[in-house]
Amino acid sequence: MRRTTLLPSRRGILAGAALTALPSALLSATRAEAGPRTVDHPGAAWRPASRGNYTPSNRPRAHPLHYVVIHVAQTTYGGTLSVFRDPRTKVSAHYVLRSSDGRVAQCVRESDIAWHAGNWDYNTRSIGIEHEGWVDRPGYFTDVMYERSARLTAEICRRYDIPRNRAHIIGHHEVPGSDHTDPGRHWDWKRYLRLVESA
C-alpha cells in the first residue's frame, strides 16, 4: 500500500514537539514498558512507538531490507521517545540512541515499517536509527554513541545481508525527495563506516 496523503515534515514534528514532550519524558518509563517484548537488538530497551506511528508488516518476507538510514533527531533522547509515543505525530524510527552513554532504545520492531524516511518506498526497505542531538552541535556525537550505533548498524547489516557501505548505509538527506539535512556535515562518515566494518 502506497501512502498518498501528505503529512507534516518529520523535522517539523520533532523540533516542534521538543518542548511539549519534555514533561512526558520526565514521567516514569514504566508505562512505556508495559507488555514487555523481545527486542531485536540485544541490550536495547523496549520503548514502543504508538501503533498509530508505524505500519505492522512481516519484513523481510513482505519487503526486503536494503538500507540503514541514519538520522539526527533535532531534540533530546527523551523528547524523541515522547514524540514517537504520541499518535498525533505520525512519525517513528526503529531505534533511538542517547548521546551521553550510547543507550539504545527500540521503538518499532524491525519486521514493521517505521515512518522515518519521508519516502514510503524507502520506509518499506530500511531500518531507521535516530541519534539524540542537533546537526549543528557536534558535541552530541560522542565516542560511545558512534560505537554503539555502529555496532547496531553492523548487526542489522549481518541479519539482513545489507552491504556495509555508503550506498546502503545512508543519511536521511540522501533519501530521494527528502528536504532534510541530517545527519549533517558534522557526522563523521569515514569514522562511522570504519566502526561498522570492525564491529
Order of alpha helices (4+ residues) and beta strands (2+ residues): alpha-beta-beta-beta-alpha-beta-beta-beta-alpha-beta-alpha-beta-alpha
